[in-house]
Amino acid sequence: MTLPNKTRRRTTVAATVALLAALAACGNSNATGLDTSRSSGGMFETKVDVDTAELRALKKKAEVEPCEPGSGDGTVDDGMPKVTLPCLGGGPDVDLNTLRGPLVINLWAQWCGPCRTELPFYQRLHDEAADELDVLGVDYQDTQPKAALELAAEIGVTYPLLADPGAALRVPFRVRGLPAVVFVDRDGTVTHIEYVAIRSYDQLRNLVEEHLAVTLSDAR
């Protein structure tokens, strides 16, 4: 049976929208660029409170380290966007534009299955490479901060955690899925953004050495 032209057009449009949605949900492709427009516009408005008495208690119990402001005092070409994010579970807000490296930032969320699997590798990097670099987590587009901190406690994540429930990083980082990892060098330049699931510590270590030009010490 031959479909009428209008029906064929509607079917084609629907299929195209579905395909674009599927592609947007994928998080295992690579990205090498950073949008330098410095836009801080999120994908949606949210009123999620990431600093409550309950969340502070959870954070303390999990022994998550406090958030700290960056050491930079000016905008860096190809650097971090001028976006300020709150500290998950209470603490000072952090202007990402002031962050300097070597720094590894993992974008994660408690609803993201692959993120749960890779969090222990970031914690190991934090534990074993503290003399060479810093590790920072961003709970991205997550409206359940309690569940996020409970997951951190379950896995043993202790490195500092920021919250981005409104997806303010979507535009500047061109986020198209989770998980993701961002590499920032000593002068604050974003050297690489990788949209990939980390499946081993060696994989993460190799990425760090490639994109931050650091040599990690042998594991203790």
C-alpha positions as CSV (number, residue, x, y, z in Angstrom):
1,M,0.0,0.0,0.0
2,T,1.3,3.5,-0.9
3,L,1.0,6.0,1.9
4,P,-0.3,9.5,1.1
5,N,2.3,12.2,0.8
6,K,1.3,13.9,4.1
7,T,1.5,10.5,6.0
8,R,4.9,9.8,4.5
9,R,6.1,13.2,5.6
10,R,4.8,12.8,9.1
11,T,6.4,9.3,9.3
12,T,9.8,10.6,8.1
13,V,9.7,13.5,10.6
14,A,8.9,11.2,13.5
15,A,11.6,8.8,12.5
16,T,14.1,11.6,12.3
17,V,13.2,12.9,15.7
18,A,13.5,9.5,17.2
19,L,16.9,9.0,15.6
20,L,18.2,12.3,16.9
21,A,16.9,11.5,20.4
22,A,18.7,8.2,20.4
23,L,21.9,9.7,19.3
24,A,21.7,12.4,22.0
25,A,21.3,9.7,24.6
26,C,24.5,8.0,23.7
27,G,27.5,8.7,25.8
28,N,30.3,6.6,24.4
29,S,31.6,8.8,21.6
30,N,34.6,11.1,21.7
31,A,34.6,14.9,21.8
32,T,37.7,17.0,21.3
33,G,36.2,20.5,21.2
34,L,35.1,23.0,23.8
35,D,32.5,25.7,23.1
36,T,34.3,28.9,24.0
37,S,31.2,31.0,24.0
38,R,31.2,30.9,27.8
39,S,27.5,30.4,27.8
40,S,26.2,29.3,31.2
41,G,22.7,28.5,30.0
42,G,21.3,25.2,31.2
43,M,19.0,22.8,29.5
44,F,16.2,23.5,31.9
45,E,15.4,25.4,35.1
46,T,15.5,23.5,38.3
47,K,14.8,24.2,41.9
48,V,16.8,21.3,43.3
49,D,18.3,22.1,46.7
50,V,21.7,20.4,47.0
51,D,22.5,21.9,50.4
52,T,20.2,20.7,53.2
53,A,20.8,19.4,56.7
54,E,20.1,15.9,55.5
55,L,22.5,16.2,52.6
56,R,25.2,17.7,54.8
57,A,24.9,14.8,57.2
58,L,25.1,12.3,54.3
59,K,28.2,14.0,52.9
60,K,29.9,14.0,56.3
61,K,29.1,10.3,56.8
62,A,30.5,9.5,53.3
63,E,33.6,11.6,54.1
64,V,33.4,13.5,50.8
65,E,36.0,16.2,50.8
66,P,35.0,19.9,50.8
67,C,34.8,21.9,47.6
68,E,37.5,24.5,47.2
69,P,37.7,27.6,45.0
70,G,40.1,27.6,42.1
71,S,43.4,29.5,42.2
72,G,43.0,31.3,38.9
73,D,42.1,35.0,38.7
74,G,41.3,35.4,35.0
75,T,39.8,33.9,31.9
76,V,42.0,31.4,30.0
77,D,41.7,30.9,26.3
78,D,40.1,27.5,25.8
79,G,39.7,27.3,29.5
80,M,36.9,26.3,31.8
81,P,33.6,28.1,31.2
82,K,32.5,30.9,33.5
83,V,29.9,28.8,35.2
84,T,29.5,28.7,39.0
85,L,28.2,25.4,40.5
86,P,27.1,24.6,44.0
87,C,28.9,22.0,46.1
88,L,26.9,18.8,46.5
89,G,25.9,18.4,50.1
90,G,26.9,21.9,51.2
91,G,30.0,24.1,51.0
92,P,31.2,27.0,48.9
93,D,30.1,27.5,45.3
94,V,32.9,27.1,42.8
95,D,33.5,29.2,39.7
96,L,34.8,26.7,37.2
97,N,36.6,29.5,35.3
98,T,39.1,29.7,38.2
99,L,40.1,26.1,38.2
100,R,43.6,25.1,37.3
101,G,45.2,21.7,36.9
102,P,46.4,19.2,36.4
103,L,42.7,18.3,37.0
104,V,40.5,15.4,36.0
105,I,36.7,16.1,36.1
106,N,34.3,13.3,35.8
107,L,30.7,14.1,34.8
108,W,28.4,11.5,36.3
109,A,24.9,10.9,37.8
110,Q,23.4,8.3,40.0
111,W,20.9,7.4,37.3
112,C,23.7,6.6,34.8
113,G,24.6,2.9,34.9
114,P,28.1,3.2,33.4
115,C,28.9,6.0,35.8
116,R,28.4,3.7,38.7
117,T,30.8,1.2,37.3
118,E,33.6,3.8,36.7
119,L,33.4,5.8,39.9
120,P,35.8,3.4,41.7
121,F,38.5,4.1,39.0
122,Y,38.2,7.9,39.7
123,Q,38.5,7.3,43.4
124,R,41.6,5.1,42.9
125,L,43.1,7.9,40.8
126,H,42.3,10.4,43.6
127,D,43.9,8.1,46.1
128,E,47.0,7.1,44.1
129,A,47.8,10.3,42.1
130,A,47.1,13.0,44.7
131,D,50.7,14.3,44.3
132,E,50.3,14.7,40.5
133,L,46.7,15.9,40.0
134,D,43.3,16.7,41.5
135,V,40.0,14.8,40.8
136,L,36.7,16.6,40.9
137,G,33.2,15.1,40.3
138,V,30.2,16.9,38.8
139,D,26.8,15.3,39.5
140,Y,25.3,16.3,36.2
141,Q,21.6,16.8,35.4
142,D,20.6,14.9,38.5
143,T,17.6,16.0,40.5
144,Q,18.1,13.4,43.3
145,P,21.1,14.7,45.3
146,K,20.3,12.3,48.2
147,A,20.6,9.3,45.9
148,A,23.8,10.7,44.5
149,L,25.4,11.1,47.9
150,E,24.2,7.6,49.0
151,L,25.9,6.2,45.9
152,A,29.1,8.1,46.7
153,A,29.0,6.6,50.2
154,E,28.3,3.1,48.9
155,I,31.2,3.2,46.5
156,G,33.6,5.1,48.7
157,V,33.9,8.3,46.7
158,T,35.6,11.0,48.7
159,Y,36.9,13.5,46.2
160,P,35.0,16.8,46.0
161,L,31.7,16.8,44.3
162,L,29.8,19.7,42.6
163,A,26.2,19.6,41.5
164,D,24.8,20.7,38.1
165,P,21.1,19.6,38.3
166,G,20.1,22.2,35.6
167,A,22.7,21.1,33.1
168,A,24.5,24.4,33.0
169,L,27.5,22.6,31.4
170,R,25.5,21.2,28.5
171,V,26.3,24.1,26.2
172,P,29.9,25.0,27.0
173,F,31.0,21.3,27.2
174,R,28.6,20.2,24.4
175,V,27.4,17.4,26.6
176,R,25.6,14.8,24.6
177,G,25.5,12.0,27.2
178,L,27.1,10.5,30.2
179,P,29.6,9.5,31.4
180,A,32.3,12.0,30.4
181,V,35.7,13.1,31.6
182,V,37.3,16.6,31.2
183,F,41.1,17.2,31.4
184,V,42.4,20.6,32.5
185,D,46.1,21.4,32.5
186,R,48.2,23.5,34.8
187,D,47.4,26.9,33.2
188,G,43.6,26.1,33.1
189,T,43.3,25.0,29.5
190,V,40.8,22.3,28.7
191,T,43.0,19.9,26.7
192,H,40.4,17.3,26.0
193,I,36.8,16.1,26.7
194,E,36.1,12.4,26.4
195,Y,32.6,10.9,26.2
196,V,33.4,7.3,27.0
197,A,32.7,4.8,29.8
198,I,35.9,4.1,31.7
199,R,36.2,0.3,32.0
200,S,39.5,0.0,33.8
201,Y,42.0,2.0,35.8
202,D,44.6,1.5,33.1
203,Q,42.3,3.1,30.6
204,L,41.8,6.1,32.8
205,R,45.5,6.3,33.6
206,N,46.4,6.2,29.9
207,L,44.0,9.0,29.2
208,V,45.4,11.1,32.0
209,E,49.0,10.7,30.8
210,E,48.0,11.4,27.2
211,H,45.9,14.6,27.8
212,L,47.6,16.1,30.8
213,A,51.2,15.3,30.0
214,V,51.9,13.9,33.5
215,T,53.6,10.7,34.4
216,L,51.7,8.9,37.2
217,S,53.6,7.2,39.9
218,D,53.4,3.4,40.1
219,A,50.4,2.2,42.1
220,R,51.1,1.8,45.8
